[in-house]
Amino acid sequence: MILRIPKNAERANIPLPPEDGFFISENIANHLDVPLHFHPEYELSFIENGEGLKRIVGDCLEETVTPSLALIGPNLAHGWEAHRCMREGIHEISLHFQNKLFGDQFLGLKVMLPIKWMLEQSTQGIAFSPTTAKQLSPKIKNLSKTAGIQYILELIFILHELAISKNKCLLSTPQQFKNPKVNRLALVNHYLKHHYSRKIKLAEISNFMNMSPGSFNRFIKKKTGKTFTEYTNYLRLGFAAKQLIEKETSIAEIAFSCGFNNIAHFNRVFKKYKHCTPSEYRKEFNSLKLVG
């Protein structure tokens, strides 16, 4: 599945010097409202003193805690709204860096693998815990004061600490699935992508994966933290969210086309993962501001 850039998101041009490969900006303001946008660079976003802000990343809309720290992958639509934030002195630091800053050979080193895997996951956006954000805030705040090789070393240290940190979570449902030849989870995703609109029994997917139902259940739980039913519904919501953003189709039609045979069940599952109803979700996305 590829979730196209929402029609109300525009490309932002980051003033990133090609000879450096990274750019950092810092701002303290009494109001933060960043229209929905995207860019080909990675972005590490740190916000302090911003209780009540709403963060939009891919198909995820949520009120953030403070301090908030998120890694946003290339071309993933994102933005922030003031929402219920009444605080003054919101401290925002955004670090942008190019895809080519770290070469494939460098990222292939054993010590760099956690960073490599994290960057791959950032295509969905990653939110880090407030504890992690607090621990790394001195390092992040000091980045703008460093230069040269020290800057790169500090950046690698920060990214490594984020990669091995606990309680981080993916924000958006998958935008694209990896080649099914790569691993077994990719093969599961490939199968679900082509059959999500109908009921899929555990015995069916287990047989496809050449595993017993019990073994498959343990595998999917270990890899995703969800049962097979939960994970299937999670992916179905990604397809449903895509349609809610891009089409005028009724919510009931979208629910049925995505494999939910009961509109009430669809609404419950949607609210569980998106923290709002499908109609509220569509309204929120339609009202997001454009990049000025």
Secondary structure, DSSP 8 states (H G I E B T S, - for coil): ------TT-EE------TTT-EEEEEEEES---EEEEE-SSEEEEEEES-TT-EEEETTEEEE--SSEEEEE-TT--EEEE-TT---SSEEEEEEEE-TTSS-HHHHTSGGGHHHHHHHHHGGG-EEE-HHHHHHHHHHHHHGGG--HHHHHHHHHHHHHHHHT-SS-EE-S--SS---TTT-HHHHHHHHHHHHTTS---HHHHHHHTTS-HHHHHHHHHHHHSS-HHHHHHHHHHHHHHHHHHH----HHHHHHHTT-S-HHHHHHHHHHHHSS-HHHHHHHHHH-----
